[in-house]
Amino acid sequence: MRSLPANYLLCMSQIKIIPQICISMRIANNQVQSVVRFFHSELNDQFEKGEIEIMLFYCFSKFLGFTRRLELVQRAEETMSESDLLKFNFAVKELKKNKPLQYILGETVFYGLHFKVNEHVLIPRPETEELVDLIIRENKGNASKILDIGTGSGCIAVSLQKFLPDSKVYGLDISQDALAVAKENAVLNSVHVEFLFADILKQSFDIRKENWDVIVSNPPYVTDSEKIGMEANVLDYEPPLALFVPDKDPLLFYRAIVGYASENLNKGGLLYFEINKDKGKEVVCLLEESGFSGIRVLKDMQGSERMVSGRRL
């Protein structure tokens, strides 16, 4: 499945300028309808028609401020500047390289909030929104201390802080580049999240003595052998550090996080995971062996087992 969420933050960003000759050769004129035809003719061998129409609208929204798809028809004969044509040409050029549109636009929308994304962070997925929604519903009104392990873009931590304002949320990651993006996203969404640079896999993990009410993680869980069935736009552009685990140890991060949580969650504290849809039973066993109770495996909207939660006794 292509990594294309339902919505994007439609705002301007720096666009690489390419030679004008590329435009004159492919786009008939400066009218909206010519750009629409250009998108379809250039991308129809690579994407489904519906995907092209969605990506086209998002580009018009970002570059020209369109707010409704109907405007592509209503404003078909309107003209745009040469600089705007260059932006559309650049977008098509990058899409033909399988670059995800979210990275081309530089931003996306997650749980109704705006997030910056780049090659240092994963593009947030709809199933992660479901995990966030579960945590918010089950912890609303509580003044919890929450840790998000492997925060990436900060989409989980920032969303939890935004919608659980009485809580104190921390986001942890091993990537300084990812943390820089997460910090920008906290500012963008007007929340304060404490971000921590640490490696959960190291025994010297330096926040080991903290006590938490909630720990959540969407850790790397795609096995190396599963790369075969993945789209090029994921394999070529999204950070492998945040995606993959070795076939010989697919629960590497879950084991480390459960071990940490079994010592550092407050009694009655909750642990939430996003999981590989084929590893639910194994993750449940990890929690059972560590003495967690009330363990649940929850399905996402596609019917796949995608979330596991448990409570520390």
DOLUM-883108 format. One record per atom (N, C-alpha, C): x, y, z. Coordinates in steps of 0.2 Angstrom, whole numbers, padded with zeros to 4 digits, always signed. Layout:
N
XYZ/...
***
This chain:
313
+0004-0006+0000/+0000+0000+0000/+0004+0006+0000/+0003+0011-0004/+0007+0017-0005/+0006+0021+0002/+0011+0025+0004/+0011+0028+0010/+0008+0035+0009/+0001+0035+0008/-0003+0042+0006/-0008+0042+0011/-0008+0046+0016/-0013+0047+0021/-0019+0051+0018/-0024+0052+0022/-0030+0055+0020/-0030+0062+0019/-0025+0066+0023/-0025+0073+0022/-0018+0075+0023/-0016+0081+0021/-0010+0084+0021/-0010+0091+0024/-0005+0094+0027/-0005+0101+0028/-0003+0104+0022/-0007+0109+0020/-0006+0112+0013/-0003+0118+0014/+0004+0119+0014/+0007+0125+0015/+0013+0126+0011/+0016+0132+0010/+0021+0133+0005/+0028+0130+0008/+0032+0128+0004/+0039+0127+0006/+0044+0128+0000/+0050+0128+0002/+0055+0129-0004/+0055+0123-0009/+0054+0126-0015/+0054+0121-0021/+0060+0122-0025/+0063+0116-0027/+0069+0117-0031/+0067+0119-0038/+0071+0124-0041/+0070+0127-0047/+0073+0123-0053/+0069+0121-0058/+0072+0117-0064/+0072+0121-0070/+0076+0120-0075/+0076+0124-0081/+0069+0125-0084/+0068+0131-0087/+0061+0132-0090/+0060+0128-0096/+0065+0126-0099/+0063+0122-0105/+0059+0115-0104/+0060+0113-0098/+0056+0107-0096/+0049+0108-0096/+0047+0114-0094/+0040+0116-0094/+0037+0117-0101/+0041+0121-0105/+0038+0123-0111/+0037+0116-0116/+0041+0111-0114/+0041+0105-0118/+0035+0101-0116/+0032+0101-0110/+0027+0097-0108/+0021+0100-0106/+0020+0106-0103/+0014+0109-0102/+0012+0114-0107/+0006+0113-0110/+0004+0116-0116/+0004+0124-0115/+0001+0126-0109/+0001+0133-0107/+0000+0134-0099/-0001+0140-0097/-0001+0141-0090/-0008+0140-0087/-0013+0137-0090/-0019+0136-0088/-0019+0130-0083/-0024+0130-0078/-0025+0125-0073/-0026+0118-0077/-0031+0118-0082/-0032+0112-0085/-0026+0109-0089/-0022+0113-0091/-0016+0110-0094/-0011+0107-0089/-0011+0109-0083/-0007+0106-0078/-0011+0099-0076/-0017+0099-0076/-0021+0093-0074/-0019+0088-0079/-0020+0090-0085/-0018+0085-0091/-0011+0082-0090/-0006+0087-0089/+0001+0085-0088/+0002+0080-0082/-0001+0081-0077/-0001+0076-0071/-0003+0069-0073/-0009+0069-0077/-0011+0063-0078/-0007+0059-0084/-0005+0063-0089/-0001+0060-0094/+0006+0058-0092/+0009+0061-0087/+0015+0059-0085/+0015+0053-0079/+0010+0053-0076/+0010+0048-0070/+0005+0042-0071/+0001+0042-0077/-0004+0037-0077/-0001+0030-0078/+0005+0029-0080/+0008+0022-0080/+0011+0020-0074/+0011+0024-0069/+0014+0023-0062/+0009+0023-0056/+0003+0027-0057/-0001+0027-0052/-0008+0026-0054/-0013+0024-0050/-0020+0023-0052/-0023+0030-0053/-0028+0031-0057/-0031+0037-0058/-0033+0041-0052/-0036+0037-0047/-0038+0040-0041/-0033+0043-0037/-0027+0040-0037/-0021+0042-0033/-0019+0048-0036/-0018+0049-0043/-0016+0055-0046/-0021+0061-0045/-0027+0060-0045/-0032+0065-0043/-0031+0068-0036/-0030+0063-0031/-0028+0065-0025/-0022+0069-0024/-0017+0067-0027/-0010+0070-0027/-0010+0077-0030/-0014+0077-0036/-0015+0083-0040/-0018+0089-0035/-0024+0087-0032/-0027+0092-0028/-0023+0094-0022/-0019+0089-0019/-0015+0092-0014/-0009+0097-0016/-0007+0096-0022/-0002+0100-0025/-0005+0107-0026/-0011+0107-0029/-0015+0113-0030/-0016+0117-0024/-0018+0113-0019/-0019+0116-0012/-0013+0119-0009/-0008+0116-0010/-0001+0119-0007/+0001+0125-0011/+0001+0124-0018/+0004+0129-0022/+0000+0135-0024/-0007+0134-0024/-0011+0139-0026/-0017+0140-0021/-0017+0137-0016/-0022+0138-0011/-0029+0135-0012/-0030+0130-0017/-0036+0128-0018/-0039+0124-0012/-0045+0125-0010/-0048+0122-0004/-0053+0116-0006/-0055+0116-0012/-0060+0111-0014/-0058+0108-0021/-0059+0101-0022/-0057+0098-0028/-0061+0101-0034/-0067+0103-0032/-0071+0106-0038/-0068+0112-0041/-0064+0115-0038/-0060+0121-0041/-0056+0119-0047/-0054+0113-0047/-0050+0110-0053/-0054+0111-0059/-0061+0110-0058/-0065+0111-0064/-0067+0118-0065/-0069+0121-0059/-0072+0128-0059/-0067+0133-0062/-0060+0132-0060/-0055+0137-0062/-0050+0134-0067/-0053+0130-0071/-0049+0126-0076/-0045+0131-0081/-0048+0136-0083/-0045+0141-0088/-0041+0146-0085/-0041+0147-0078/-0037+0151-0075/-0029+0150-0076/-0025+0155-0077/-0018+0155-0078/-0014+0155-0072/-0008+0153-0072/-0004+0154-0066/+0003+0156-0068/+0007+0158-0064/+0014+0161-0065/+0019+0155-0067/+0024+0157-0071/+0029+0152-0073/+0032+0149-0067/+0033+0153-0061/+0036+0150-0055/+0031+0144-0052/+0025+0145-0053/+0020+0140-0050/+0021+0134-0055/+0021+0135-0061/+0022+0129-0066/+0028+0125-0064/+0033+0129-0062/+0039+0125-0060/+0038+0121-0054/+0034+0123-0050/+0033+0119-0044/+0029+0113-0045/+0024+0113-0050/+0021+0107-0052/+0025+0102-0056/+0030+0105-0060/+0034+0101-0064/+0039+0097-0059/+0041+0101-0054/+0046+0098-0049/+0042+0092-0045/+0036+0093-0043/+0032+0088-0040/+0031+0082-0044/+0030+0083-0050/+0029+0077-0055/+0036+0073-0056/+0041+0077-0057/+0048+0074-0057/+0049+0070-0051/+0048+0072-0045/+0049+0068-0039/+0045+0062-0038/+0038+0063-0040/+0034+0058-0040/+0036+0052-0044/+0038+0054-0050/+0041+0048-0055/+0046+0045-0052/+0050+0047-0047/+0055+0044-0044/+0053+0040-0038/+0046+0039-0037/+0043+0036-0032/+0044+0039-0025/+0046+0046-0025/+0046+0049-0019/+0039+0051-0016/+0038+0049-0009/+0031+0050-0007/+0029+0058-0007/+0023+0059-0008/+0021+0066-0009/+0022+0070-0003/+0021+0066+0003/+0022+0069+0010/+0029+0073+0010/+0034+0069+0008/+0041+0072+0008/+0042+0077+0003/+0038+0077-0003/+0039+0082-0008/+0036+0089-0005/+0030+0088-0002/+0026+0094+0001/+0030+0096+0008/+0033+0091+0011/+0037+0093+0017/+0032+0092+0023/+0026+0091+0023/+0021+0091+0028/+0016+0086+0027/+0012+0084+0033/+0006+0080+0032/+0002+0082+0038/-0004+0078+0038/-0009+0079+0044/-0010+0072+0047/-0009+0072+0054/-0010+0066+0058/-0015+0068+0064/-0020+0064+0064/-0025+0065+0070/-0028+0072+0070/-0028+0075+0064/-0031+0082+0063/-0026+0088+0065/-0020+0086+0066/-0014+0091+0067/-0009+0091+0062/-0006+0096+0061/-0001+0097+0056/+0006+0095+0058/+0009+0091+0054/+0016+0089+0056/+0021+0090+0050/+0027+0092+0051/+0032+0092+0046/+0035+0085+0046/+0037+0083+0040/+0040+0077+0039/+0046+0078+0034/+0051+0074+0035/+0057+0073+0030/+0060+0066+0030/+0065+0065+0026/+0068+0059+0026/+0071+0056+0032/+0071+0060+0038/+0073+0057+0044/+0068+0054+0048/+0062+0055+0046/+0056+0052+0050/+0051+0048+0046/+0048+0043+0049/+0043+0040+0045/+0037+0044+0044/+0033+0043+0038/+0027+0046+0037/+0022+0043+0041/+0018+0047+0045/+0013+0044+0050/+0008+0040+0046/+0006+0034+0049/+0001+0030+0045/-0006+0031+0049/-0011+0029+0045/-0018+0029+0048/-0019+0025+0054/-0016+0019+0054/-0016+0014+0060/-0013+0017+0066/-0008+0021+0065/-0005+0025+0071/-0010+0030+0074/-0014+0033+0070/-0019+0037+0072/-0024+0033+0077/-0026+0027+0075/-0030+0023+0079/-0027+0021+0086/-0021+0020+0086/-0017+0019+0092/-0018+0025+0097/-0017+0031+0094/-0017+0037+0098/-0024+0038+0100/-0029+0037+0096/-0036+0038+0098/-0038+0033+0104/-0035+0027+0104/-0037+0023+0109/-0034+0025+0116/-0028+0028+0115/-0024+0030+0122/-0028+0036+0124/-0030+0041+0120/-0034+0047+0122/-0040+0045+0125/-0044+0040+0122/-0051+0038+0125/-0050+0035+0132/-0045+0031+0133/-0044+0028+0139/-0040+0032+0144/-0038+0037+0143/-0034+0041+0148/-0036+0048+0148/-0042+0050+0145/-0044+0057+0146/-0046+0059+0153/-0044+0065+0155/-0046+0067+0161/-0040+0065+0167/-0036+0061+0165/-0030+0059+0169/-0024+0063+0168/-0021+0065+0174/-0015+0069+0174/-0009+0064+0174/-0008+0061+0168/-0003+0055+0167/+0004+0058+0165/+0009+0054+0167/+0015+0055+0164/+0017+0050+0159/+0018+0052+0153/+0017+0047+0147/+0024+0048+0143/+0027+0042+0141/+0033+0041+0138/+0031+0038+0131/+0033+0041+0126/+0033+0038+0119/+0040+0036+0117/+0041+0030+0116/+0047+0027+0114/+0048+0026+0107/+0053+0029+0103/+0054+0029+0096/+0049+0034+0093/+0050+0041+0095/+0045+0046+0094/+0045+0048+0087/+0051+0048+0083/+0051+0049+0076/+0049+0057+0075/+0044+0058+0071/+0041+0065+0070/+0038+0068+0076/+0037+0064+0081/+0033+0066+0087/+0026+0066+0086/+0023+0062+0081/+0016+0062+0080/+0012+0060+0085/+0014+0054+0089/+0011+0051+0094/+0011+0056+0100/+0018+0058+0102/+0019+0062+0108/+0015+0069+0108/+0016+0072+0102/+0012+0079+0101/+0005+0078+0101/+0002+0073+0098/-0005+0072+0098/-0008+0071+0105/-0004+0067+0109/-0006+0065+0116/-0006+0071+0120/-0001+0075+0119/+0000+0081+0123/-0006+0086+0122/-0007+0086+0115/-0013+0091+0113/-0020+0089+0116/-0021+0083+0116/-0028+0081+0118/-0028+0078+0125/-0023+0077+0128/-0022+0075+0135/-0018+0081+0139/-0021+0087+0139/-0017+0093+0141/-0015+0093+0148/-0019+0088+0152/-0017+0088+0159/-0011+0083+0160/-0009+0080+0155/-0003+0075+0156/+0003+0078+0154/+0009+0075+0156/+0015+0077+0154/+0018+0072+0150/+0020+0074+0144/+0022+0069+0138/+0029+0070+0137/+0033+0064+0136/+0040+0064+0134/+0040+0060+0128/+0045+0062+0123/+0046+0058+0117/+0053+0056+0117/+0055+0050+0116/+0062+0047+0116/+0064+0044+0109/+0070+0046+0107/+0072+0043+0100/+0080+0043+0100/+0082+0038+0096/+0089+0037+0095/+0092+0042+0090/+0088+0045+0086/+0090+0049+0080/+0089+0056+0082/+0095+0060+0082/+0095+0067+0084/+0091+0071+0078/+0092+0068+0072/+0088+0071+0066/+0081+0071+0067/+0079+0065+0069/+0071+0064+0070/+0069+0069+0076/+0073+0069+0081/+0071+0073+0087/+0071+0081+0085/+0075+0083+0080/+0074+0090+0078/+0068+0091+0075/+0065+0086+0071/+0059+0087+0067/+0053+0086+0073/+0054+0082+0077/+0049+0082+0083/+0048+0088+0087/+0054+0091+0088/+0054+0098+0092/+0050+0103+0088/+0051+0103+0081/+0048+0108+0077/+0040+0107+0077/+0038+0100+0077/+0031+0099+0077/+0028+0100+0083/+0031+0100+0089/+0028+0102+0095/+0027+0110+0095/+0032+0114+0092/+0031+0121+0092/+0025+0122+0087/+0025+0119+0081/+0020+0120+0076/+0013+0119+0079/+0012+0114+0084/+0006+0113+0087/+0005+0116+0094/+0009+0120+0096/+0008+0124+0102/+0008+0120+0108/+0012+0115+0108/+0012+0110+0114/+0019+0110+0117/+0020+0108+0123/+0027+0107+0126/+0028+0100+0127/+0032+0096+0124/+0034+0089+0125/+0041+0089+0126/+0043+0085+0131/+0050+0085+0133/+0053+0079+0129/+0058+0081+0125/+0061+0076+0120/+0068+0073+0123/+0069+0067+0122/+0075+0064+0125/+0079+0060+0120/+0085+0061+0120/+0090+0057+0116/+0092+0051+0120/+0090+0045+0118/+0092+0039+0121/+0091+0033+0117/+0094+0027+0119/+0094+0021+0115/+0091+0016+0120/+0084+0014+0119/+0081+0009+0123/+0084+0002+0123/+0088+0001+0118/+0092-0006+0118/+0098-0006+0122/+0100+0000+0125/+0106-0001+0129/+0104-0001+0136/+0108-0005+0140/+0107-0006+0147/+0109+0000+0151/+0113+0004+0148/+0114+0011+0152/+0109+0016+0150/+0104+0014+0147/+0098+0019+0146/+0097+0024+0152/+0098+0030+0150/+0099+0035+0156/+0093+0038+0159/+0087+0036+0157/+0081+0038+0160/+0077+0032+0164/+0082+0027+0165/+0079+0021+0168/+0075+0021+0175/+0077+0026+0179/+0074+0027+0185/+0067+0031+0185/+0065+0033+0180/+0059+0037+0179/+0053+0032+0181/+0047+0035+0183/+0041+0031+0184/+0036+0034+0179/+0032+0030+0176/+0027+0032+0171/+0020+0029+0172/+0015+0033+0170/+0008+0031+0170/+0007+0027+0164/+0009+0029+0158/+0008+0027+0152/+0015+0026+0148/+0016+0021+0145/+0021+0020+0140/+0018+0018+0133/+0020+0021+0128/+0018+0019+0121/+0024+0019+0116/+0023+0014+0112/+0028+0014+0107/+0025+0011+0100/+0028+0014+0095/+0027+0011+0088/+0034+0009+0086/+0037+0004+0088/+0044+0003+0086/+0045+0000+0080/+0051-0001+0077/+0052-0005+0071/+0050-0012+0072/+0046-0014+0067/+0043-0021+0067/+0043-0024+0061/+0045-0021+0055/+0045-0025+0049/+0051-0029+0048/+0050-0035+0047/+0056-0040+0046/+0060-0039+0040/+0066-0040+0039/+0070-0039+0033/+0067-0043+0027/+0064-0049+0029/+0061-0053+0023/+0055-0050+0021/+0052-0046+0024/+0046-0042+0022/+0047-0037+0017/+0053-0035+0016/+0055-0030+0011/+0053-0031+0004/+0053-0038+0003/+0051-0040-0004/+0044-0038-0006/+0039-0037-0002/+0033-0035-0004/+0031-0028-0003/+0036-0024-0001/+0035-0017+0000/+0036-0012-0006/+0033-0007-0006/+0033-0002-0011/+0040+0002-0012/+0042+0004-0018/+0048+0007-0018/+0048+0014-0015/+0042+0017-0014/+0042+0024-0011/+0043+0023-0004/+0043+0017-0001/+0044+0016+0006/+0052+0014+0007/+0054+0009+0003/+0061+0007+0003/+0066+0012+0001/+0064+0016-0004/+0069+0021-0006/+0070+0027-0002/+0065+0029+0002/+0065+0035+0005/+0064+0035+0012/+0060+0031+0015/+0059+0031+0022/+0065+0028+0026/+0066+0031+0032/+0072+0029+0036/+0072+0021+0038/+0076+0017+0036/+0076+0010+0038/+0077+0009+0045/+0081+0014+0049/+0082+0013+0056/+0075+0013+0060/+0070+0016+0057/+0063+0016+0060/+0059+0011+0058/+0061+0007+0053/+0056+0002+0050/+0058-0005+0052/+0064-0007+0051/+0066-0014+0050/+0069-0017+0056/+0068-0024+0057/+0071-0028+0062/+0073-0034+0059/+0079-0038+0062/+0081-0044+0058/+0076-0049+0059/+0076-0054+0054/+0071-0060+0054/+0073-0064+0061/+0079-0064+0063/+0081-0069+0068/+0078-0066+0075/+0077-0059+0075/+0075-0056+0082/+0069-0051+0080/+0063-0053+0078/+0058-0048+0076/+0055-0044+0082/+0056-0047+0088/+0053-0044+0094/+0059-0040+0098/+0064-0038+0095/+0070-0035+0098/+0068-0029+0102/+0064-0024+0099/+0062-0018+0103/+0057-0020+0108/+0052-0024+0106/+0047-0026+0111/+0049-0028+0117/+0054-0033+0117/+0057-0036+0123/+0060-0031+0127/+0064-0026+0124/+0068-0021+0128/+0062-0016+0131/+0057-0015+0127/+0052-0010+0130/+0048-0013+0136/+0046-0019+0135/+0043-0023+0140/+0047-0024+0146/+0053-0025+0145/+0058-0026+0151/+0058-0019+0155/+0059-0014+0151/+0059-0007+0154/+0053-0005+0158/+0047-0007+0154/+0040-0005+0157/+0039-0009+0163/+0041-0015+0163/+0040-0020+0169/+0043-0017+0176/+0048-0013+0175/+0051-0010+0181/+0050-0002+0182/+0047+0001+0176/+0047+0008+0177/+0040+0011+0176/+0035+0007+0174/+0028+0009+0174/+0026+0009+0182/+0022+0014+0183/+0019+0013+0190/+0014+0008+0190/+0012+0005+0196/+0007+0000+0197/+0001+0002+0194/-0002-0002+0190/-0008+0000+0187/-0007+0004+0180/-0001+0005+0179/+0001+0009+0173/+0000+0005+0166/-0001+0008+0161/-0003+0005+0155/+0002+0006+0149/+0003+0000+0146/+0008-0001+0140/+0004-0002+0134/+0006+0002+0129/+0002+0002+0122/+0008+0001+0117/+0006-0004+0112/+0011-0005+0107/+0007-0005+0100/+0010-0002+0095/+0008-0004+0088/+0012-0010+0086/+0009-0015+0082/+0013-0021+0081/+0013-0023+0074/+0017-0027+0072/+0017-0031+0066/+0011-0036+0066/+0006-0035+0061/+0000-0039+0061/+0001-0046+0062/+0007-0049+0061/+0008-0056+0062/+0011-0058+0068/+0012-0053+0073/+0016-0055+0079/+0012-0054+0085/+0006-0053+0084/+0001-0052+0090/+0002-0057+0096/+0002-0063+0094/+0003-0068+0099/+0009-0068+0103/+0015-0067+0099/+0021-0066+0102/+0022-0060+0107/+0019-0055+0105/+0019-0049+0109/+0015-0050+0116/+0010-0053+0115/+0005-0055+0121/+0009-0059+0126/+0013-0064+0123/+0017-0069+0127/+0022-0065+0131/+0025-0060+0128/+0030-0056+0131/+0027-0052+0137/+0021-0049+0136/+0018-0046+0142/+0016-0051+0147/+0013-0057+0145/+0011-0061+0150/+0017-0064+0155/+0023-0065+0151/+0029-0067+0155/+0031-0062+0160/+0030-0056+0158/+0032-0050+0163/+0027-0048+0168/+0021-0052+0168/+0017-0051+0173/+0011-0045+0172/+0010-0043+0166/+0005-0039+0164/-0002-0042+0164/-0007-0038+0166/-0014-0040+0166/-0018-0037+0161/-0024-0039+0160/-0029-0036+0155/-0026-0035+0148/-0022-0040+0146/-0019-0039+0139/-0024-0040+0134/-0024-0035+0129/-0028-0035+0123/-0025-0035+0117/-0027-0038+0112/-0025-0037+0105/-0031-0034+0101/-0029-0028+0098/-0035-0024+0095/-0033-0024+0087/-0039-0024+0083/-0038-0024+0076/-0039-0017+0074/-0035-0015+0068/-0036-0009+0065/-0042-0009+0060/-0043-0003+0057/-0049-0003+0053/-0049-0007+0047/-0043-0010+0045/-0042-0015+0040/-0043-0022+0042/-0045-0023+0048/-0046-0029+0051/-0039-0033+0053/-0034-0030+0053/-0027-0033+0055/-0026-0032+0062/-0023-0037+0066/-0021-0036+0072/-0015-0031+0073/-0016-0025+0076/-0012-0019+0075/-0010-0016+0082/-0014-0017+0087/-0012-0014+0094/-0012-0019+0099/-0008-0019+0104/-0008-0023+0110/-0007-0018+0116/-0011-0019+0121/-0010-0016+0127/-0011-0020+0133/-0008-0018+0139/-0008-0022+0145/-0007-0017+0151/-0008-0020+0157/-0008-0015+0163/-0003-0019+0168/+0002-0015+0170/+0006-0017+0175/+0003-0019+0182/+0004-0025+0185/+0001-0027+0191/+0004-0023+0197/
***
